């Protein structure tokens, strides 16, 4: 690596450090906010892990034990609201 490239990397690293320090002074971290973000990320991670384990599990139900869908009311039944005419 050339001497100029090394100097440029060092200068950029210093600039990044100074920028980070300035941001920390202007907007210090609120630990409550950090805790909320950690909890949200943990919750999303757990959901993803749970979904992956559910997909990996083989189907254990036989076809005879399928759950049936609820019957939908016909238009006449839904308009009638249980009243007789």
Secondary structure by P-SEA (a helix, b strand, c coil): ccaaaaaaaaaaaaaaaaaaaaaaaaccccaaaaaaaaaaaaaaaaaaaaaaaaaaccccccccccccccccccaaaaaaccccc
